[in-house]
Amino acid sequence: MPEPELKRVLKLPAVTFIAVGFMIGGGVFIFTGIVCKVVGPALPLAYALAVIPVFISMLPLAMLGSALPTTGANYKYPSRMVSPALAFVGIWVYAWASFFGQIPLYAIGCAVYVQVMFPSLSVTGFALALVTFFYLVNLFGVRLAAQLQAVLVIILISALIYYAGAGIAVIKPENFSNFLQNGPTNLLLGTALLTFTYFGANGIIELGGEIVNPGKVIPAAFFIALPTVMLIYVAVAVATVGAVPAGLLGQTSEPLIAVCRQTTGRAGMFFFTVGGAVLALTTTLNALFIVGTKSLLMMAADRLLPSKMGRLNQKFGTPHMLLTVIWIFSVAGIVSGVSLETLASYAALGGLIIFLPVQIAAMRLPVLYREQYQQSAFKLRGWQLWFCTLVGIAMVIFFSIVILADLKSVAKISWFAAFVLSGIGYYSLRKKNLAAKGIRIADLLKKKEFHHG
């Protein structure tokens, strides 16, 4: 099956807004309180340090996106350069856990925040309406979804800057007097935890087939989005610790909301809750719809999924069948009553599974695609490439251990293992089925030319 011909409509601003919206999710609201208890007044420094390993590990992805821009890159790079089986299983776990767990989790999280202001609101009803809204927006084309993302991200950034400004205006310098009071070990631990708040930018390499001049835009978007988000996070951390002593912050489950309540009026509180907390989740939700179909499209083109799933709407050029699958799984997740936090952890593990072979693919790029590598607008050379990819691999191992430890239950870990095994089982059966028709999956590794769909 030929690869789908997607429309190149995304330029640098749109790609950057998608990356920023993907990164600034619920993490900044959840991890700020957790890490503040660990590092104390050094919270701003921890946020500043946390971006470094993430930025380093994203550079190989920027290089791949510059040299071989393609749709569904998180599947396509490792399937061609590492292992089609590993690439398939990683996307399998990430996709279904994201659709059934991560998207419903963000939708329900938004509903809970809105219910604080409107107590009579139905959480389930609002979550269903929100998921349906983003499903419909993305059905009408990636351009509309990206335009909506830009508006939402601008409001989100405005709300976070408003919060930071209000907190910094009443800052108490004495709150920073014993800056490293919790010690360097806790600072290192807090920094490691906060690196997770910068993940998500790697999603933009999925859009290579829809980006205008992707060889230059993809690296540029990385270089703009990560520092921008870091500056916002540091400003938020300075305002949080500066306005209220770290010891008191540790006593509240929602420190940003608590600080905002003290530093702003009712209108400001409303703006920050809706423009900040709610839009932090909705921008990530929209980004998941934007990029969620891309690797699946390539898997359908490779015949690993039924080819009809990869059909595009003739008018809007959108993968309407795959978007509908995402919507159905998301609705099922919302109404299921299953622990969505657990499924979100599974989705994170799936993302890590695929992040590892993408790093390995970056190592192999100069050998397998020497010409494209040499002509790339952005490239890593020699020790730079090895250093950056090793940092990425180390982060995958670290976070996998952290998430598995957080699952705690042997049953939950076993369910994840079963989830992975189901992907392996499907792949094996599909491989046999295709082999019976004279199609060998191993031939994917021999494809030396990327088609920029």
C-alpha positions in Angstrom: 0.0 0.0 0.0 1.5 3.4 -0.9 2.1 5.9 1.9 -0.7 8.5 2.4 -0.2 11.8 0.7 -0.8 14.3 3.5 -0.9 18.0 2.9 2.1 20.2 3.8 0.4 23.0 5.6 2.4 23.4 8.9 5.0 26.1 9.2 7.4 26.9 12.1 4.9 28.9 14.3 2.3 26.1 14.1 4.9 23.3 14.8 6.3 25.3 17.7 2.9 25.8 19.2 2.1 22.1 19.0 5.4 21.3 20.7 4.8 23.8 23.5 1.2 22.6 24.0 2.5 19.0 24.2 5.0 19.9 26.8 3.0 22.2 29.1 0.5 19.6 30.3 -0.7 18.6 33.7 2.9 17.9 34.7 3.7 21.4 35.8 0.7 21.5 38.1 1.3 18.0 39.5 5.1 17.9 39.8 5.6 21.4 41.2 4.1 20.4 44.5 5.8 17.0 44.6 9.3 18.4 43.8 8.9 21.4 46.0 8.7 19.0 49.0 11.9 17.4 47.8 14.1 20.4 46.9 12.5 23.3 48.9 13.5 26.8 47.7 15.8 25.4 45.0 12.7 24.6 42.9 13.6 27.2 40.2 17.1 25.8 39.8 15.7 22.2 39.5 13.4 23.3 36.7 16.3 25.0 35.0 18.6 22.0 35.3 15.9 19.5 34.3 15.7 20.8 30.7 19.4 20.0 30.0 19.2 16.2 29.7 15.9 16.4 27.8 17.3 19.0 25.4 20.4 16.8 24.8 18.3 13.7 24.2 16.0 15.6 21.8 19.0 16.6 19.5 19.2 13.2 17.8 15.5 13.4 17.0 16.0 16.9 15.6 18.8 15.5 13.4 16.6 12.7 12.2 13.7 15.0 11.5 16.0 17.3 9.6 17.7 14.6 7.5 14.7 12.3 6.9 11.4 14.2 7.6 8.5 11.8 7.4 5.1 11.1 8.7 4.9 8.7 11.7 8.6 9.0 12.4 8.5 7.4 15.8 7.5 4.2 14.1 9.2 4.6 10.7 12.8 5.4 11.9 13.2 2.3 14.1 11.3 0.1 11.7 13.7 0.8 8.9 16.9 1.2 10.9 16.5 -1.0 14.0 13.7 -3.5 14.2 10.2 -3.5 12.7 9.0 -5.7 15.5 10.3 -3.4 18.2 8.9 -0.4 16.4 5.5 -2.0 16.1 5.2 -3.1 19.7 6.3 0.3 21.0 3.6 2.1 19.0 1.0 -0.6 19.8 1.5 -0.1 23.6 1.7 3.7 23.4 -1.2 4.1 21.1 -3.8 2.0 22.8 -2.8 3.0 26.3 -2.8 6.7 25.2 -6.3 6.4 23.6 -7.9 4.4 26.4 -5.9 6.0 29.3 -4.0 9.2 28.6 -6.6 11.1 26.6 -9.5 10.2 29.0 -7.3 11.1 31.9 -6.6 14.6 30.6 -10.3 15.1 29.6 -11.5 14.1 33.1 -8.8 16.2 34.7 -10.1 19.2 32.8 -13.6 18.4 33.9 -12.6 18.3 37.5 -10.9 21.7 37.3 -14.0 23.2 35.7 -16.3 21.6 38.2 -14.5 23.6 41.0 -16.1 26.7 39.4 -19.3 25.0 38.3 -20.2 22.5 41.0 -23.2 21.1 39.2 -21.1 20.2 36.1 -21.2 16.5 35.1 -17.5 15.4 35.0 -18.2 12.5 32.6 -20.5 14.6 30.4 -18.0 17.4 30.1 -15.1 15.0 29.4 -17.1 13.2 26.7 -18.0 16.6 25.1 -14.3 17.7 25.2 -13.0 14.6 23.5 -15.7 14.8 20.9 -14.9 18.5 20.2 -11.2 17.8 19.5 -12.1 14.7 17.5 -14.3 16.9 15.2 -11.7 19.7 15.0 -9.1 17.2 13.8 -11.5 15.6 11.3 -11.6 19.0 9.5 -7.9 19.0 8.9 -4.5 19.5 10.7 -4.5 23.2 9.7 -7.6 23.9 11.8 -6.3 21.8 14.7 -3.0 23.6 14.6 -4.7 27.0 14.5 -6.8 26.1 17.5 -3.6 24.9 19.2 -1.9 28.2 18.6 -4.8 30.2 20.2 -5.0 27.8 23.2 -1.2 27.9 23.8 -1.1 31.7 23.6 -3.9 31.9 26.3 -2.1 29.2 28.3 1.3 31.1 28.2 -0.5 34.3 29.1 -2.1 32.7 32.2 1.2 31.2 33.4 3.0 34.6 32.8 0.1 36.3 34.7 0.6 33.9 37.6 4.3 34.4 37.6 4.0 38.2 37.5 1.5 38.2 40.4 3.7 36.0 42.5 7.0 37.8 41.7 5.2 41.1 42.6 4.9 40.0 46.2 8.1 38.0 46.4 9.7 37.6 49.8 13.5 37.3 49.3 13.9 35.5 52.7 12.1 32.5 51.2 15.3 31.9 49.2 17.7 32.5 52.1 18.5 28.9 52.7 18.5 28.0 49.0 20.0 24.5 49.2 18.6 23.6 52.6 17.4 20.1 51.4 20.9 19.2 50.1 22.4 18.4 46.7 21.1 14.8 46.6 17.5 16.0 46.9 18.2 18.6 44.2 19.4 15.9 41.9 16.4 13.7 42.6 14.0 16.7 42.1 15.7 17.6 38.8 15.3 14.0 37.6 11.6 14.0 38.4 11.1 17.4 36.6 12.6 16.2 33.4 9.3 14.5 32.7 7.6 17.9 32.5 9.6 18.6 29.3 8.7 15.5 27.4 6.3 15.7 24.5 8.3 17.8 22.1 9.4 14.6 20.4 5.8 14.3 19.0 6.6 16.9 16.3 8.8 14.5 14.4 5.6 12.6 13.7 4.4 15.5 11.5 7.3 15.5 9.0 4.9 14.8 6.1 2.7 17.8 6.9 5.4 20.4 7.6 6.5 22.9 5.0 10.4 22.8 4.7 10.6 20.2 7.5 14.4 19.8 7.3 14.8 23.3 8.8 11.5 23.7 10.7 11.8 20.6 12.9 15.2 21.5 14.5 14.1 25.1 14.8 10.9 24.2 16.6 13.0 22.1 19.1 15.4 25.0 19.7 12.5 27.5 20.3 10.1 25.3 22.2 12.3 23.8 24.9 14.0 27.1 26.1 10.7 28.9 26.0 9.0 26.3 28.2 12.0 26.3 30.5 11.8 30.0 31.0 8.1 29.8 31.8 8.6 26.9 34.2 11.4 28.8 36.0 9.3 32.0 36.3 6.4 29.9 37.7 8.7 28.2 40.2 10.2 31.6 41.3 6.7 33.0 41.9 5.6 29.9 43.7 8.5 29.7 46.2 8.9 33.4 46.4 5.3 34.2 47.3 4.8 31.4 49.9 7.5 29.6 51.9 8.4 26.1 50.6 7.4 24.6 53.9 3.8 25.8 53.7 3.6 24.8 50.0 4.3 21.2 51.0 1.1 21.1 53.0 -1.2 21.7 50.0 -2.0 19.3 47.2 -2.4 22.1 44.6 0.4 24.6 45.4 -0.1 26.7 42.2 -3.8 27.1 43.0 -3.0 27.9 46.6 -0.5 30.6 45.6 -2.8 32.1 43.0 -5.5 32.3 45.6 -3.2 34.4 47.8 -1.7 36.6 45.1 -4.7 37.4 42.8 -8.3 38.3 43.0 -11.3 36.2 42.1 -11.1 37.2 38.4 -7.4 36.4 38.3 -8.0 33.0 40.0 -10.6 32.2 37.3 -8.3 33.2 34.5 -5.4 31.1 35.9 -7.6 28.1 36.6 -9.2 28.1 33.1 -6.4 29.6 31.1 -3.7 27.8 32.9 -4.7 24.5 34.5 -7.5 23.7 32.0 -5.7 24.7 28.9 -2.5 23.0 30.0 -4.5 19.8 29.7 -6.5 20.6 26.6 -3.5 21.7 24.6 -1.9 18.3 25.3 -5.2 16.6 24.5 -5.4 18.4 21.1 -1.8 17.6 20.4 -2.4 13.9 21.1 -5.2 13.9 18.5 -2.9 15.8 16.0 0.0 13.3 16.2 -1.8 10.2 17.4 -2.7 8.8 14.0 0.6 9.4 12.2 2.6 6.2 13.1 -0.6 4.2 12.8 -0.9 5.5 9.2 2.6 4.2 8.4 1.8 0.9 10.0 -1.2 0.6 7.8 0.9 1.5 4.7 3.3 -1.3 5.7 0.3 -3.7 5.9 0.9 -4.3 9.6 -2.6 -2.9 10.2 -5.6 -3.3 7.8 -4.9 -1.0 4.9 -8.4 0.5 5.0 -7.6 2.0 8.4 -5.1 4.3 6.7 -7.6 5.8 4.3 -7.7 9.6 4.1 -10.8 11.8 3.8 -10.8 13.1 0.2 -11.9 16.6 1.1 -9.9 17.3 4.3 -7.0 14.9 3.8 -7.4 13.6 7.4 -7.2 9.9 8.5 -10.9 9.8 9.5 -11.0 6.1 10.3 -8.0 6.3 12.7 -9.4 9.5 14.3 -12.7 7.7 14.9 -10.8 4.7 16.5 -9.1 7.2 18.8 -12.4 8.8 19.7 -14.1 5.4 20.4 -11.3 4.2 22.6 -11.2 7.6 24.5 -15.0 7.5 25.1 -14.7 3.9 26.3 -11.9 5.0 28.7 -13.9 7.8 30.1 -17.0 5.7 30.9 -15.1 2.5 31.8 -14.2 3.3 35.4 -10.8 1.7 34.9 -7.9 3.3 36.8 -6.8 5.8 34.1 -3.7 6.8 36.0 -2.4 3.2 35.6 -3.2 3.3 31.9 -1.4 6.6 31.6 1.6 5.0 33.2 1.4 2.3 30.6 1.2 4.9 27.9 4.4 6.6 29.3 6.2 3.3 29.3 5.1 2.7 25.7 6.5 6.1 24.7 9.8 5.2 26.4 9.8 1.8 24.6 9.7 3.6 21.2 12.0 6.5 22.3 14.9 3.9 22.8 15.0 2.5 19.2 14.6 6.1 17.8 17.9 7.0 19.7 19.5 3.9 18.2 18.2 4.9 14.8 19.9 8.3 15.2 23.2 6.4 15.8 22.8 4.5 12.5 21.7 7.4 10.4 25.2 8.5 9.2 25.9 4.9 8.0 22.5 3.9 6.5 21.6 7.3 5.0 25.0 8.9 4.5 23.8 11.3 1.7 20.8 12.6 3.5 22.9 13.0 6.7 25.5 15.0 4.9 22.9 17.3 3.3 20.9 17.7 6.5 20.5 21.3 7.8 21.2 20.1 11.3 23.5 17.2 12.2 25.5 15.8 15.1 29.0 14.7 14.4 31.3 12.1 16.1 31.2 12.2 19.9 28.3 14.7 19.9 26.0 12.0 18.4 27.2 9.3 20.8 26.9 11.5 23.8 23.4 12.8 23.0 22.0 9.4 22.2 23.6 7.8 25.3 21.9 10.5 27.5 18.6 9.7 25.8 19.1 6.0 26.4 20.0 6.6 30.1 16.8 8.7 30.5 14.7 5.9 29.1 16.2 3.4 31.5 15.8 5.8 34.5 12.2 6.6 33.8 11.2 3.1 33.0 12.5 2.1 36.5 10.7 5.0 38.1 7.4 4.3 36.5 7.5 0.5 37.1 8.4 1.2 40.8 5.5 3.7 41.0 3.1 1.0 39.7 4.1 -1.0 42.9 1.6 -3.8 42.3 2.8 -7.0 40.7 -0.6 -7.3 39.1 -0.3 -3.9 37.4 3.2 -4.7 36.1 1.9 -8.1 34.9 -1.0 -6.4 33.0 1.6 -4.2 31.3 3.6 -7.3 30.4 0.4 -8.8 29.0 -0.2 -5.7 27.0 3.2 -5.9 25.5 2.8 -9.6 24.8 -0.5 -8.9 23.0 1.4 -6.6 20.6 4.0 -9.2 20.0 1.3 -11.8 19.4 -0.5 -9.7 16.9 2.7 -8.8 15.1 3.6 -12.5 14.9 0.2 -13.5 13.5 0.2 -10.6 11.0 3.7 -11.5 9.9 2.7 -15.1 9.2 -0.5 -13.9 7.4 1.5 -11.6 5.2 4.2 -14.2 4.5 1.4 -16.5 3.2 0.7 -13.8 0.7 4.4 -13.5 -0.3 5.1 -10.3 1.7 8.1 -10.3 4.1 8.2 -7.8 6.9 12.0 -8.1 7.0 12.1 -6.3 3.6 11.2 -3.1 5.5 14.7 -3.0 6.8 16.0 -3.0 3.2 14.0 0.1 2.2 16.7 2.8 1.9 14.4 5.6 0.7 12.0 7.5 2.9 8.9 8.8 1.1 7.9 12.2 2.4 4.2 11.8 2.6 
